[in-house]
Amino acid sequence: MKRAFTLLEMLVVLGVVAVAAAAVLPVLNSVHERALSAECRANLRQLAVTCLNYTMVEGYFPWGMVAPGEHEETYWKTPAYRLIFPREDPARHGVERWDEYSSFCWDFTRRKGQSGWKSGEMLGGLEAESVFSCPKCRAKSDNWDGNHITGYNYNVCYLGYVENDAGKRFYPTAWNEIKNPCAVVVFGDGGYAGGPNKFMRAPFQDKQYDNSAASLRKAGTQAFRHGWGTWRHCNMAFLDGHVEEFHQPYKAGGKKGWVDQQTYSAFISSGNGIYGPRGFGISDDYTE
């Protein structure tokens, strides 16, 4: 006759299983977290290489955001031979007029009457939606047109350009202005207190580029969304295609610390140099 397990024996077995699970789960979580970070770095690398190819062909960096209605008026008032930016011609995008779009952002577009988004049009047709979405931001939406294919932001304070920014530039930066591509960030894990964001900013006002103290900094920080503890980091891609992890957060003005503790958002550098076209690396550019 077989003897049944006693209650004590069952409790011992359950205790052993619980201890084993407690030992294994952190390892599994760590492996999963590292896999997500690796996938994120691969996405950013592909975005950086695509942007580099685009810029070398076009001569200028992609727009950060075009305001279709306003751009339409500017386009028709400007003789075609005076156009600075090649893709200002709406025919390059398969439309007759810019105002056929309701949204035109660096990573997605939406035509009027369209229910969804088209990814990658500004970058010349990189349409794989997964590349534009950080794996830790799947099924989330950002603060721009409710676009759920999100998680990364683009360096618009120095490289791209957001139409209507209170700056002194009116076009994206020309490729020949870049002196040191390996020292200038172009894409990264974007985030601020409101969630993901698409437009990367620098911690200081730069009077060579900017008229408003807020327009470089507002809502343009990075999200240190990967890892935990001392390994908490954000991934950032540089113009030459390499990707680095950043672990030290900075506030506006260069002090160490979080801009927003709940979302772990901050700047990646104490100065503007790593964002700037002169490629000074981490040291400050012309800030004040």
HUNORDA-V22130 format. One record per residue. N is the residue number from 1. SS is DSSP state (h for helix, s for strand, l for the rest). OMEGA is omega as a letter, one per 20 degrees, with the letter a starting at -180 (none if undefined). D_LAST is the distance of its C-alpha to the last C-alpha in Angstrom with 1 decimal. Layout:
n=N ss=SS omega=OMEGA d_last=D_LAST
n=N ss=SS omega=OMEGA d_last=D_LAST
This chain:
n=1 ss=l omega=a d_last=88.3
n=2 ss=l omega=r d_last=84.5
n=3 ss=l omega=r d_last=82.8
n=4 ss=l omega=r d_last=79.8
n=5 ss=l omega=r d_last=76.5
n=6 ss=l omega=r d_last=76.4
n=7 ss=h omega=r d_last=73.6
n=8 ss=h omega=r d_last=72.5
n=9 ss=h omega=r d_last=72.4
n=10 ss=h omega=r d_last=70.3
n=11 ss=h omega=r d_last=67.8
n=12 ss=h omega=r d_last=67.6
n=13 ss=h omega=r d_last=66.9
n=14 ss=h omega=r d_last=64.3
n=15 ss=h omega=r d_last=62.6
n=16 ss=h omega=r d_last=62.6
n=17 ss=h omega=a d_last=61.1
n=18 ss=h omega=r d_last=58.4
n=19 ss=h omega=r d_last=57.5
n=20 ss=h omega=r d_last=57.4
n=21 ss=h omega=r d_last=55.3
n=22 ss=h omega=r d_last=52.8
n=23 ss=h omega=a d_last=52.6
n=24 ss=h omega=a d_last=52.2
n=25 ss=h omega=r d_last=49.8
n=26 ss=h omega=r d_last=46.7
n=27 ss=h omega=r d_last=47.4
n=28 ss=h omega=r d_last=47.9
n=29 ss=h omega=r d_last=44.7
n=30 ss=h omega=r d_last=42.8
n=31 ss=h omega=a d_last=44.3
n=32 ss=h omega=a d_last=43.5
n=33 ss=h omega=r d_last=39.9
n=34 ss=h omega=r d_last=39.4
n=35 ss=h omega=r d_last=41.1
n=36 ss=h omega=r d_last=38.7
n=37 ss=h omega=r d_last=35.7
n=38 ss=h omega=r d_last=37.3
n=39 ss=h omega=r d_last=38.0
n=40 ss=h omega=a d_last=34.4
n=41 ss=h omega=r d_last=33.2
n=42 ss=h omega=r d_last=35.8
n=43 ss=h omega=a d_last=34.6
n=44 ss=h omega=r d_last=31.0
n=45 ss=h omega=r d_last=32.2
n=46 ss=h omega=r d_last=34.3
n=47 ss=h omega=a d_last=31.5
n=48 ss=h omega=r d_last=29.2
n=49 ss=h omega=r d_last=32.2
n=50 ss=h omega=r d_last=33.0
n=51 ss=h omega=r d_last=29.5
n=52 ss=h omega=r d_last=29.5
n=53 ss=h omega=r d_last=32.9
n=54 ss=h omega=a d_last=31.9
n=55 ss=h omega=r d_last=28.8
n=56 ss=h omega=r d_last=30.8
n=57 ss=h omega=a d_last=33.5
n=58 ss=h omega=a d_last=31.5
n=59 ss=l omega=a d_last=28.8
n=60 ss=s omega=r d_last=26.1
n=61 ss=l omega=r d_last=25.0
n=62 ss=l omega=r d_last=26.7
n=63 ss=l omega=r d_last=25.5
n=64 ss=l omega=r d_last=24.2
n=65 ss=s omega=r d_last=26.1
n=66 ss=s omega=r d_last=27.9
n=67 ss=l omega=a d_last=29.0
n=68 ss=h omega=a d_last=32.6
n=69 ss=h omega=r d_last=33.7
n=70 ss=h omega=a d_last=30.7
n=71 ss=h omega=r d_last=30.6
n=72 ss=h omega=r d_last=34.3
n=73 ss=h omega=r d_last=33.8
n=74 ss=h omega=a d_last=31.1
n=75 ss=h omega=a d_last=33.3
n=76 ss=h omega=r d_last=36.4
n=77 ss=h omega=a d_last=34.7
n=78 ss=l omega=r d_last=33.5
n=79 ss=l omega=a d_last=36.2
n=80 ss=h omega=a d_last=36.6
n=81 ss=h omega=r d_last=36.1
n=82 ss=h omega=a d_last=32.6
n=83 ss=l omega=a d_last=31.5
n=84 ss=l omega=a d_last=28.5
n=85 ss=l omega=a d_last=28.8
n=86 ss=h omega=a d_last=32.4
n=87 ss=h omega=r d_last=32.8
n=88 ss=h omega=r d_last=32.2
n=89 ss=l omega=a d_last=36.0
n=90 ss=h omega=r d_last=37.4
n=91 ss=h omega=r d_last=40.5
n=92 ss=h omega=a d_last=38.6
n=93 ss=h omega=r d_last=38.6
n=94 ss=l omega=r d_last=42.3
n=95 ss=l omega=r d_last=41.8
n=96 ss=l omega=a d_last=42.4
n=97 ss=l omega=r d_last=39.6
n=98 ss=h omega=a d_last=36.3
n=99 ss=h omega=r d_last=37.3
n=100 ss=h omega=r d_last=40.0
n=101 ss=s omega=r d_last=37.3
n=102 ss=s omega=r d_last=36.3
n=103 ss=s omega=r d_last=33.5
n=104 ss=s omega=a d_last=31.9
n=105 ss=s omega=a d_last=29.5
n=106 ss=l omega=a d_last=28.6
n=107 ss=l omega=r d_last=31.3
n=108 ss=s omega=r d_last=33.9
n=109 ss=s omega=r d_last=35.3
n=110 ss=s omega=r d_last=37.8
n=111 ss=s omega=r d_last=40.1
n=112 ss=l omega=a d_last=41.5
n=113 ss=l omega=r d_last=44.6
n=114 ss=l omega=a d_last=43.7
n=115 ss=l omega=a d_last=44.2
n=116 ss=l omega=a d_last=42.1
n=117 ss=l omega=r d_last=39.2
n=118 ss=s omega=a d_last=39.2
n=119 ss=s omega=r d_last=37.0
n=120 ss=l omega=a d_last=35.2
n=121 ss=l omega=a d_last=35.8
n=122 ss=l omega=a d_last=32.3
n=123 ss=l omega=r d_last=32.6
n=124 ss=l omega=r d_last=35.9
n=125 ss=l omega=r d_last=38.5
n=126 ss=l omega=a d_last=37.6
n=127 ss=l omega=a d_last=39.8
n=128 ss=l omega=a d_last=40.4
n=129 ss=h omega=a d_last=39.1
n=130 ss=h omega=a d_last=39.1
n=131 ss=h omega=a d_last=36.4
n=132 ss=h omega=a d_last=34.0
n=133 ss=s omega=r d_last=34.8
n=134 ss=l omega=a d_last=34.0
n=135 ss=l omega=r d_last=37.4
n=136 ss=l omega=r d_last=36.3
n=137 ss=l omega=r d_last=35.4
n=138 ss=l omega=r d_last=38.6
n=139 ss=l omega=r d_last=40.1
n=140 ss=l omega=r d_last=36.9
n=141 ss=l omega=a d_last=35.0
n=142 ss=l omega=a d_last=31.3
n=143 ss=l omega=a d_last=29.6
n=144 ss=l omega=r d_last=30.0
n=145 ss=l omega=r d_last=33.5
n=146 ss=l omega=a d_last=35.2
n=147 ss=l omega=a d_last=35.0
n=148 ss=l omega=r d_last=36.6
n=149 ss=l omega=a d_last=35.9
n=150 ss=l omega=r d_last=32.6
n=151 ss=s omega=a d_last=30.6
n=152 ss=s omega=r d_last=28.1
n=153 ss=s omega=a d_last=24.8
n=154 ss=s omega=a d_last=23.2
n=155 ss=s omega=a d_last=19.7
n=156 ss=l omega=a d_last=19.0
n=157 ss=l omega=r d_last=15.2
n=158 ss=l omega=a d_last=15.4
n=159 ss=l omega=r d_last=19.2
n=160 ss=l omega=r d_last=21.2
n=161 ss=l omega=r d_last=20.5
n=162 ss=s omega=a d_last=21.6
n=163 ss=l omega=a d_last=23.2
n=164 ss=l omega=r d_last=22.0
n=165 ss=l omega=a d_last=18.5
n=166 ss=l omega=a d_last=16.2
n=167 ss=s omega=r d_last=14.3
n=168 ss=l omega=r d_last=14.6
n=169 ss=l omega=r d_last=16.9
n=170 ss=l omega=r d_last=20.6
n=171 ss=l omega=r d_last=22.0
n=172 ss=l omega=a d_last=21.7
n=173 ss=l omega=r d_last=20.4
n=174 ss=s omega=a d_last=23.1
n=175 ss=h omega=a d_last=24.6
n=176 ss=h omega=r d_last=24.4
n=177 ss=h omega=a d_last=20.6
n=178 ss=l omega=a d_last=21.0
n=179 ss=l omega=a d_last=21.4
n=180 ss=l omega=a d_last=22.2
n=181 ss=h omega=a d_last=23.7
n=182 ss=h omega=a d_last=24.7
n=183 ss=h omega=a d_last=21.2
n=184 ss=l omega=r d_last=19.8
n=185 ss=s omega=a d_last=21.0
n=186 ss=s omega=r d_last=22.6
n=187 ss=s omega=r d_last=24.8
n=188 ss=s omega=r d_last=25.3
n=189 ss=s omega=a d_last=26.9
n=190 ss=s omega=r d_last=25.2
n=191 ss=l omega=r d_last=25.5
n=192 ss=s omega=a d_last=24.3
n=193 ss=l omega=a d_last=26.3
n=194 ss=l omega=a d_last=28.2
n=195 ss=s omega=r d_last=29.3
n=196 ss=l omega=r d_last=28.5
n=197 ss=l omega=a d_last=25.8
n=198 ss=l omega=a d_last=25.5
n=199 ss=s omega=a d_last=21.8
n=200 ss=s omega=r d_last=19.5
n=201 ss=l omega=r d_last=15.8
n=202 ss=l omega=a d_last=12.9
n=203 ss=l omega=a d_last=11.7
n=204 ss=l omega=r d_last=8.0
n=205 ss=l omega=r d_last=6.7
n=206 ss=l omega=a d_last=6.0
n=207 ss=l omega=r d_last=6.1
n=208 ss=l omega=a d_last=8.7
n=209 ss=l omega=a d_last=10.8
n=210 ss=s omega=r d_last=10.4
n=211 ss=l omega=a d_last=11.2
n=212 ss=l omega=a d_last=11.8
n=213 ss=l omega=a d_last=10.1
n=214 ss=l omega=a d_last=13.5
n=215 ss=l omega=r d_last=14.4
n=216 ss=l omega=a d_last=12.7
n=217 ss=l omega=a d_last=14.0
n=218 ss=l omega=r d_last=17.2
n=219 ss=l omega=a d_last=20.4
n=220 ss=l omega=a d_last=19.2
n=221 ss=l omega=a d_last=19.9
n=222 ss=s omega=r d_last=22.6
n=223 ss=s omega=r d_last=26.1
n=224 ss=l omega=a d_last=27.5
n=225 ss=l omega=a d_last=30.9
n=226 ss=s omega=r d_last=32.9
n=227 ss=l omega=a d_last=34.9
n=228 ss=l omega=r d_last=35.0
n=229 ss=h omega=a d_last=34.3
n=230 ss=h omega=r d_last=32.7
n=231 ss=h omega=r d_last=33.3
n=232 ss=l omega=a d_last=31.3
n=233 ss=s omega=r d_last=28.9
n=234 ss=s omega=r d_last=27.3
n=235 ss=s omega=a d_last=28.1
n=236 ss=s omega=r d_last=25.5
n=237 ss=s omega=r d_last=26.5
n=238 ss=s omega=a d_last=24.8
n=239 ss=l omega=r d_last=25.3
n=240 ss=l omega=r d_last=28.1
n=241 ss=l omega=r d_last=30.0
n=242 ss=l omega=a d_last=29.9
n=243 ss=s omega=r d_last=29.2
n=244 ss=s omega=r d_last=27.9
n=245 ss=s omega=r d_last=28.3
n=246 ss=s omega=a d_last=25.3
n=247 ss=l omega=a d_last=26.4
n=248 ss=l omega=r d_last=23.5
n=249 ss=l omega=r d_last=21.7
n=250 ss=s omega=r d_last=18.2
n=251 ss=l omega=r d_last=16.8
n=252 ss=l omega=a d_last=13.5
n=253 ss=l omega=r d_last=11.1
n=254 ss=l omega=r d_last=13.1
n=255 ss=l omega=r d_last=16.3
n=256 ss=s omega=r d_last=19.6
n=257 ss=l omega=a d_last=21.8
n=258 ss=l omega=r d_last=22.7
n=259 ss=l omega=r d_last=21.0
n=260 ss=s omega=a d_last=24.6
n=261 ss=l omega=a d_last=27.5
n=262 ss=l omega=r d_last=30.3
n=263 ss=l omega=a d_last=29.0
n=264 ss=l omega=r d_last=27.3
n=265 ss=s omega=a d_last=24.1
n=266 ss=s omega=r d_last=20.7
n=267 ss=s omega=a d_last=18.0
n=268 ss=l omega=a d_last=19.2
n=269 ss=l omega=r d_last=16.4
n=270 ss=l omega=a d_last=14.1
n=271 ss=l omega=a d_last=11.3
n=272 ss=l omega=a d_last=10.8
n=273 ss=l omega=a d_last=12.8
n=274 ss=l omega=r d_last=16.2
n=275 ss=l omega=a d_last=15.4
n=276 ss=l omega=a d_last=14.1
n=277 ss=l omega=a d_last=16.5
n=278 ss=l omega=r d_last=15.9
n=279 ss=l omega=a d_last=17.6
n=280 ss=l omega=a d_last=15.9
n=281 ss=l omega=a d_last=17.7
n=282 ss=l omega=r d_last=16.4
n=283 ss=l omega=a d_last=13.9
n=284 ss=l omega=r d_last=10.2
n=285 ss=l omega=r d_last=9.0
n=286 ss=l omega=a d_last=6.1
n=287 ss=l omega=a d_last=3.8
n=288 ss=l omega=none d_last=0.0
